[in-house]
Amino acid sequence: MTGKDNSSFTREDILEAIIETPHEGIIFVDNQGIIRLINEGYAEFLGFKPEEILNRPILDVVPNTRLLEVLKSGKPQYGDLWSIRGQQVAVTRLPIVRDGQIIGVLGRSMFRDEMSLALEFAKKIKRLEEKLASYRAELDRERRAKYEVDEIIGNSERMLKLKQKVLKVSKTSSTVLITGESGTGKELFAHAIHNASPRRNRAFVRINCTSIPSELLESELFGYEEGAFTGAKRGGKLGKFEIAQGGTIFLDEIGDMDKSMQAKLLRVLQEKEIERIGGTRPVPVNVRVIAATNRNLEEMILTQQFREDLYYRLNVVLLQVPPLRERKSDIPLLTGELIKKLNTRLGTRVNRVTGEVMELFLQYDWPGNVRELENILEQAINLSERDVLYPDDFPVLAKRLHRQLQGTAAGGTVRPLAEVVREAERNAILKALAATGHNKKEAARLLGIHRSVLYRKLDNLD
């Protein structure tokens, strides 16, 4: 065909050029497994001339052929590395269909110079698959809960009771609300519940309701469909609820969620399904919800900041994490464990604090709780040249303790706000009960709270 004008090529010319390409071996067998077409390059590769094997059964020529598998299944095979005559070739096998019937199979084999390119391409694919597997494993690690119940430090009576409660509620799939001041370790309890539960081998997904702008929170939680809004990713995006399917979702700082999102979360808890932004059908979800807050949700209900119906959906099981000032007997144990943790992280070798330092720790009220204790130990370890920490390694603590003592002396009785609120609440409840002759229903009405809330508060009265 050399010298011909392109326009003078016939269909047969083009097909012949395609079939007789030096870069590929081409073979076609009919639905009886008989070779009806083979190009010169492939025949030569097999050790024959084309006319020697045309119209012969493929099994006579290539006993280990897989073309007949495709003929039987009707499923194509792409890029299969196949050994023939001691050589590796990359093979694609395609069923050929006419009028709904398979009339044969076309085999295309890459060999000779192109085989090295195919093998290099296969190696690249393998490297990419290994990299993807590594990323998936890392992502799985990120979606695993990190802490067990035994890793929550504290042997005080309140902490031991709380850990027993964690082990008990972890056996169910009930929604849990964890309350406590900032820095008390609420997230540790969420991890521990998941790890002690039957869901421990599934995803643990954490989302901070404060750190994500309210206008983005819905797409983070529920995902979106392709084209749902300008800038939406092609193919859409899974939300955290779908990612947590079969596992646990931890909604931290739930008290900072706006009212419109509260309504949508309530629907999820009620219906056990979500709807992606731009979606047209609900998606069932099997997810345990654990929520946490350092805010007083009951007060927020009274000021219309938090939905009462959502509160009761979340507050199926309540875990109240005590502040550090109410479990000071745990401070020595906490201090030792935090020093070990910081030594590992900082590469230091501090052994302990002196008795004088521990006395300061026990006098201080720790408004920042365990987080503040860790922070102040890290400061001291960074600046000290010794393997034992002395009072002069804690100048910041000395100032804070001095302010605390000054406040107490100036006001006579300056106590943490939480304690004052708790005492005022106790007095109000006792007064309401006295006014109603201990009629709990009427007392709850006077106090403006639900009767079940009153019962719980009565259980917690000193």
ZIPE-V622986 format. One record per residue. N is the residue number from 1. SS is DSSP state (@ for helix, = for strand, . for the rest). PHI is phi in whole degrees, -180 to 180 (NA if undefined). Layout:
BEGIN
n: [N:N]
ss: [SS:SS]
phi: [PHI:PHI]
END
This chain:
BEGIN
n: [1:2:3:4:5:6:7:8:9:10:11:12:13:14:15:16:17:18:19:20:21:22:23:24:25:26:27:28:29:30:31:32:33:34:35:36:37:38:39:40:41:42:43:44:45:46:47:48:49:50:51:52:53:54:55:56:57:58:59:60:61:62:63:64:65:66:67:68:69:70:71:72:73:74:75:76:77:78:79:80:81:82:83:84:85:86:87:88:89:90:91:92:93:94:95:96:97:98:99:100:101:102:103:104:105:106:107:108:109:110:111:112:113:114:115:116:117:118:119:120:121:122:123:124:125:126:127:128:129:130:131:132:133:134:135:136:137:138:139:140:141:142:143:144:145:146:147:148:149:150:151:152:153:154:155:156:157:158:159:160:161:162:163:164:165:166:167:168:169:170:171:172:173:174:175:176:177:178:179:180:181:182:183:184:185:186:187:188:189:190:191:192:193:194:195:196:197:198:199:200:201:202:203:204:205:206:207:208:209:210:211:212:213:214:215:216:217:218:219:220:221:222:223:224:225:226:227:228:229:230:231:232:233:234:235:236:237:238:239:240:241:242:243:244:245:246:247:248:249:250:251:252:253:254:255:256:257:258:259:260:261:262:263:264:265:266:267:268:269:270:271:272:273:274:275:276:277:278:279:280:281:282:283:284:285:286:287:288:289:290:291:292:293:294:295:296:297:298:299:300:301:302:303:304:305:306:307:308:309:310:311:312:313:314:315:316:317:318:319:320:321:322:323:324:325:326:327:328:329:330:331:332:333:334:335:336:337:338:339:340:341:342:343:344:345:346:347:348:349:350:351:352:353:354:355:356:357:358:359:360:361:362:363:364:365:366:367:368:369:370:371:372:373:374:375:376:377:378:379:380:381:382:383:384:385:386:387:388:389:390:391:392:393:394:395:396:397:398:399:400:401:402:403:404:405:406:407:408:409:410:411:412:413:414:415:416:417:418:419:420:421:422:423:424:425:426:427:428:429:430:431:432:433:434:435:436:437:438:439:440:441:442:443:444:445:446:447:448:449:450:451:452:453:454:455:456:457:458:459:460:461:462]
ss: [.:.:.:.:.:@:@:@:.:.:@:@:@:@:@:@:@:@:@:.:.:.:.:=:=:=:=:=:=:=:.:.:.:=:=:=:=:=:.:@:@:@:@:@:@:@:.:.:.:@:@:@:@:.:.:.:=:@:@:@:@:.:.:.:.:.:@:@:@:@:@:@:@:.:.:.:=:=:=:=:=:=:=:=:.:.:=:=:=:=:=:=:=:=:=:=:=:=:.:.:=:=:=:=:=:=:=:=:=:=:.:.:@:@:@:@:@:@:@:@:@:@:@:@:@:@:@:@:@:@:@:@:@:@:@:@:@:@:@:@:@:@:.:.:.:.:.:.:@:@:@:.:.:.:.:.:@:@:@:@:@:@:@:@:@:@:@:@:@:.:.:.:.:.:.:=:=:=:=:.:.:.:.:.:.:@:@:@:@:@:@:@:@:@:@:.:.:.:.:.:.:.:.:=:=:=:=:=:.:.:.:.:.:@:@:@:@:@:@:@:@:@:=:=:.:.:.:.:.:.:.:.:.:.:.:.:=:=:.:@:@:@:@:.:.:.:.:=:=:=:=:=:.:@:@:@:.:.:@:@:@:@:@:@:@:@:@:@:@:@:@:.:=:=:.:.:=:.:.:.:.:.:=:=:.:.:.:=:=:=:=:=:=:.:.:.:@:@:@:@:@:@:.:.:.:.:.:@:@:@:@:@:@:@:.:.:=:=:=:=:.:.:.:@:@:@:.:@:@:@:@:@:@:@:@:@:@:@:@:@:@:@:@:@:@:@:.:.:.:.:.:=:=:.:@:@:@:@:@:@:@:@:@:.:.:.:.:.:@:@:@:@:@:@:@:@:@:@:@:@:@:@:@:.:.:.:.:=:=:.:@:@:@:.:@:@:@:@:@:@:@:@:@:@:@:@:@:@:@:@:@:.:.:.:.:.:@:@:@:@:@:@:@:@:@:@:@:@:@:@:@:@:@:@:@:.:.:.:.:@:@:@:@:@:@:@:@:.:.:.:@:@:@:@:@:@:@:@:@:@:.:.]
phi: [NA:-64:89:-73:-73:-53:-69:-92:-68:-90:-57:-65:-60:-66:-62:-63:-65:-67:-68:-91:-61:-78:-91:-137:-94:-126:-143:-132:-116:-83:-72:-103:80:-96:-71:-109:-155:-154:-85:-63:-62:-74:-61:-64:-61:-82:93:-134:-97:-52:-68:-77:-120:-61:68:-104:-61:-60:-66:-71:-97:-128:-59:-99:-59:-112:-62:-70:-63:-68:-60:-79:-87:77:-103:-68:-127:-114:59:-76:-84:-131:-97:-144:53:77:-122:-93:-130:-94:-122:-119:-122:-124:-71:-105:-115:-138:54:80:-118:-76:-101:166:-133:-102:-111:-127:-120:-96:-148:59:-63:-72:-63:-63:-67:-64:-65:-64:-64:-62:-64:-63:-60:-64:-62:-65:-65:-65:-65:-63:-62:-65:-63:-64:-64:-64:-64:-62:-63:-65:-94:-100:-69:-96:-117:-102:-59:-65:-88:-82:-85:152:-117:-67:-58:-64:-71:-65:-64:-66:-68:-63:-65:-58:-62:-72:-74:-66:-74:-105:-115:-65:-69:-123:-114:-109:-117:159:-66:-62:90:-84:97:-60:-65:-59:-70:-63:-59:-64:-61:-62:-70:-95:-101:-65:-91:-58:-89:-105:-68:-117:-113:-106:-139:-96:-69:-87:-79:-108:-54:-58:-73:-103:-63:-62:-69:-67:-78:-111:76:-151:-91:-58:78:-66:-160:-62:92:-65:-65:-62:88:78:-150:-74:-88:-63:-65:-72:-64:-85:-48:83:-117:-131:-116:-109:-99:-82:55:-62:-67:-97:-77:-74:-62:-66:-72:-60:-64:-71:-67:-58:-63:-62:-67:-78:-95:58:-154:-122:-133:-66:-63:82:-82:-119:-143:-73:-116:-64:-131:-114:-137:-86:-105:-120:-117:-141:-157:-105:-102:-87:-66:-66:-66:-67:-64:-65:-97:65:-94:-137:-72:-66:-65:-68:-57:-72:-69:-79:-88:-75:-123:-109:-117:-107:-85:-72:-70:-64:-66:-97:-144:-65:-65:-85:-62:-59:-65:-60:-61:-62:-69:-68:-63:-60:-62:-69:-58:-64:-74:-96:72:-107:-136:-77:-95:-167:-109:-76:-61:-64:-64:-63:-62:-63:-58:-76:-80:-79:-92:51:-62:-92:61:-62:-62:-68:-61:-64:-62:-74:-68:-64:-59:-66:-63:-65:-98:-81:-102:-107:-94:-126:-95:-109:-54:-72:-84:-125:-62:-66:-64:-59:-66:-65:-66:-62:-63:-62:-68:-62:-61:-66:-68:-69:-99:79:-143:-99:-117:-56:-57:-60:-67:-62:-63:-62:-68:-64:-65:-62:-64:-64:-65:-63:-66:-65:-65:-66:-70:-109:63:63:-84:-65:-62:-70:-62:-62:-64:-62:-80:75:-128:-72:-58:-65:-67:-62:-59:-65:-67:-65:-63:-94:-65:-65]
END
